[in-house]
Amino acid sequence: MGVCSYQTVDLGTAELMQPTYMQMAAILEPYVDLFLCETLASTAETMAAASAACRSGPSTVLCC
């Protein structure tokens, strides 16, 4: 059986995921007008992604 992409086991806390999302936001920031955070596996992952996006340059962050 394949690995499901939305499993939250061993996903980690928002604090553990934050550096990865901060790195992604920093790389993307010069090239985007907004960040769209969607299809995330947990509330913790959503918080990490949204927090990183809000701390970067684009003034618009959408979480779905």
Secondary structure as UniProt FT lines:
FT   TURN            5..6
FT   TURN            9..10
FT   HELIX           14..28
FT   HELIX           29..31
FT   STRAND          34..37
FT   HELIX           43..55
FT   STRAND          60..63
//
